[in-house]
């Protein structure tokens, strides 16, 4: 089954440069309906207003981390229990990967990464492009 490149995608990162990089990578991959949030609280507000087919979030943010955001949407009744969620982090510690998996993350990317890595991780959770 082909990926719906018209789906809404939410990217969450507290660094504008990372938001721009991920946004550009997604556009290179053919996605155009991309929203951004700068922390978990802002992302939580967005998921209450709109339905997303994919969420890509940084782990380390203030005041609400990507990990806390993941736990919040997996526990919510907003229909996000099964939405593909990719966590991005600079930390590759095994315990973080395990914690994220237990909280319901679908895939995990360690910074730095490129378009091919993002595409591979997205295909793993969404299907072939």
C-alpha positions in Angstrom: 0.0 0.0 0.0 1.4 3.4 -1.0 1.9 6.1 1.6 -0.6 9.0 1.5 1.7 11.9 1.0 -1.3 14.3 1.5 -1.6 13.2 5.1 -1.1 15.7 7.9 2.4 15.4 9.4 3.4 17.1 12.7 7.0 17.8 13.5 8.0 18.8 17.0 11.4 20.3 17.9 12.5 23.2 20.0 15.2 24.2 17.5 13.9 26.1 14.5 16.9 24.9 12.5 15.8 21.2 13.1 12.2 22.1 12.2 13.4 23.6 9.0 15.6 20.6 8.2 12.9 18.0 8.9 10.3 20.1 7.0 12.6 20.3 4.0 13.4 16.6 4.1 9.7 15.8 4.2 9.0 18.1 1.3 11.8 16.3 -0.7 10.0 13.0 0.1 6.8 14.5 -1.3 4.9 15.6 1.8 3.3 19.0 1.8 0.8 19.1 4.8 3.3 19.8 7.5 2.7 21.5 10.8 5.3 22.4 13.4 5.4 22.8 17.2 8.3 23.9 19.4 7.5 21.7 22.4 5.2 18.9 23.7 2.6 21.3 25.1 2.3 23.1 21.7 2.1 19.8 20.0 -0.6 18.6 22.3 -2.7 21.6 21.5 -2.2 20.9 17.7 -3.3 17.3 18.0 -6.5 18.4 19.7 -7.3 20.6 16.7 -6.3 18.4 13.8 -5.8 14.8 12.8 -2.2 13.7 11.9 -1.1 10.6 10.1 2.4 10.8 11.3 4.2 12.6 14.2 7.9 13.2 14.3 9.2 14.6 17.6 12.4 15.5 19.3 12.9 13.9 22.7 14.6 16.8 24.6 12.5 19.9 24.9 11.1 22.2 27.6 8.7 22.6 29.2 7.2 19.3 27.9 9.5 16.7 26.4 8.8 14.6 23.3 8.7 11.6 25.6 6.0 13.2 27.8 4.1 14.2 24.7 4.3 10.6 23.4 2.9 9.3 26.7 0.2 11.9 26.7 -1.1 11.2 23.3 -0.9 7.4 23.7 -3.1 7.8 26.8 -5.5 10.2 25.3 -8.9 9.5 23.8 -8.2 11.7 20.8 -7.6 8.7 18.5 -3.8 8.9 18.6 -3.2 5.5 20.2 -2.0 4.0 16.9 -0.7 7.0 15.0 2.8 6.4 13.8 5.2 8.3 16.0 8.9 8.7 15.3 11.2 9.9 18.1 14.3 11.9 17.2 17.1 12.4 19.7 20.8 13.0 20.1 21.0 10.3 22.7 21.4 6.7 21.6 21.3 5.1 25.1 19.7 1.7 25.0 17.5 2.5 28.0 16.0 5.6 26.2 15.1 3.4 23.2 13.5 0.8 25.5 11.6 3.5 27.4 10.3 5.0 24.2 9.3 1.6 22.9 7.4 0.9 26.1 5.6 4.2 25.8 4.5 3.4 22.3 7.0 4.9 19.9 7.0 3.3 16.5 10.6 4.2 15.5 13.6 6.0 16.7 16.2 8.2 14.9 19.5 9.3 16.4 20.8 12.7 15.3 22.5 13.5 12.9 20.5 11.9 10.2 19.8 12.4 6.5 16.8 12.1 4.1 17.5 8.5 3.4 17.5 7.6 7.1 14.2 9.5 7.6 12.7 7.8 4.6 13.7 4.3 5.8 12.3 5.0 9.3 9.1 6.4 7.8 8.7 3.3 5.4 9.1 1.1 8.5 6.1 2.6 10.1 4.0 3.7 7.1 4.8 1.3 4.3 6.7 1.8 1.0 6.9 5.1 -0.8 
